[in-house]
């Protein structure tokens, strides 16, 4: 993007379907650009749980950092997302809560931070599933 300048992002995911209601994923992302010191990276472990009736839960634990930065491990944490239809077959609400431990500067103490949010998701296409 414009803020990062020229660069490249690579992602690699490994999925394992445990049963029709449970999917495990290991997701990895790496970015090198003109604005990064080394490589920005993120790895997360996710569990997707199908609750039926188009509702689902996501459980996630993640770690992210930047290899050549003063603080190479920027943040780690967990979050849970509940997804449910709201009114239409193509409209979903996402409720998120979690807890993270960020640290952006070397002199900062790593303190916990609460994460809470709500999002709306629209599905497009003939067969959005």
C-alpha positions in Angstrom: 0.0 0.0 0.0 1.0 3.6 -0.2 2.2 3.8 3.4 4.5 0.8 3.1 6.0 1.6 -0.2 7.3 -1.2 -2.5 7.2 -4.7 -1.0 5.9 -8.2 -0.9 3.5 -10.2 1.4 3.4 -14.0 1.5 1.0 -16.1 3.4 1.0 -19.9 4.0 -1.9 -21.7 5.7 -2.2 -25.3 6.8 -5.8 -26.7 7.4 -7.0 -29.9 8.9 -10.7 -30.8 8.9 -11.2 -32.8 12.1 -14.9 -33.5 11.5 -17.8 -31.6 9.7 -18.1 -29.2 12.6 -14.4 -28.5 13.4 -11.6 -27.1 11.3 -8.0 -26.4 12.6 -5.8 -23.9 10.8 -2.2 -22.7 11.2 -2.0 -19.3 9.4 1.3 -17.5 8.7 2.0 -14.1 7.1 5.2 -12.3 6.3 5.7 -8.9 4.8 8.9 -7.1 3.6 8.6 -3.5 2.4 10.4 -0.2 2.2 8.8 0.8 5.6 9.7 -2.4 7.5 12.8 -3.1 9.6 13.4 -6.6 8.5 10.3 -8.7 8.1 6.8 -8.2 9.6 5.4 -11.6 10.6 2.4 -13.1 12.2 1.5 -16.7 13.0 -1.8 -17.8 14.5 -3.5 -21.0 15.5 -7.3 -21.1 14.8 -10.1 -23.4 15.5 -13.4 -22.9 13.6 -16.5 -24.5 15.1 -19.7 -24.9 13.1 -22.7 -24.4 15.5 -25.3 -25.1 12.8 -28.0 -22.8 11.6 -25.2 -20.7 9.9 -23.7 -19.8 13.3 -20.0 -20.4 14.1 -17.3 -19.7 16.6 -13.6 -18.9 16.0 -11.0 -19.4 18.6 -7.6 -17.9 17.9 -4.2 -17.6 19.5 -1.6 -15.4 17.7 1.9 -14.0 17.9 3.2 -11.1 15.7 6.4 -9.2 15.4 9.1 -7.6 13.2 12.5 -9.3 12.8 14.9 -6.3 12.9 12.9 -4.0 15.2 13.8 -2.9 18.7 10.9 -5.0 19.9 10.9 -8.1 17.7 7.9 -9.6 19.5 5.2 -6.9 19.2 2.1 -8.6 20.4 0.6 -11.9 21.4 -2.9 -12.8 22.4 -6.1 -14.7 22.0 -9.6 -13.9 20.7 -13.0 -15.5 20.2 -15.4 -14.5 17.4 -19.1 -15.5 17.3 -20.7 -15.2 13.9 -24.4 -15.3 13.3 -26.9 -14.4 10.6 -28.8 -11.1 11.1 -32.0 -10.8 9.2 -31.0 -12.0 5.7 -29.2 -15.0 4.3 -26.4 -12.8 3.1 -25.9 -10.6 6.2 -23.9 -11.7 9.3 -22.9 -10.1 12.6 -19.5 -10.8 14.1 -19.0 -10.3 17.9 -15.3 -10.4 18.9 -13.7 -10.4 22.4 -10.1 -11.2 23.3 -7.1 -10.2 25.3 -3.6 -9.2 24.0 -0.2 -8.2 25.3 1.2 -5.6 23.0 4.6 -3.9 23.3 5.6 -1.3 20.6 8.7 0.3 22.3 11.6 -1.3 24.1 11.1 0.9 27.2 7.4 0.0 27.5 6.2 -2.6 29.9 4.1 -5.3 28.3 0.6 -4.8 29.7 -2.6 -6.6 28.9 -5.2 -5.0 26.6 -8.9 -6.0 26.2 -10.3 -6.5 22.7 -14.0 -6.1 22.0 -15.8 -5.4 18.8 -18.7 -5.9 16.4 -18.6 -6.2 12.7 -21.0 -6.7 9.8 -20.3 -9.1 6.9 -22.0 -9.1 3.5 -21.8 -12.2 1.3 -22.0 -11.7 -2.5 -22.5 -14.1 -5.4 -24.9 -16.8 -6.3 -23.4 -19.4 -4.0 -21.7 -17.6 -1.1 -21.0 -20.7 0.9 
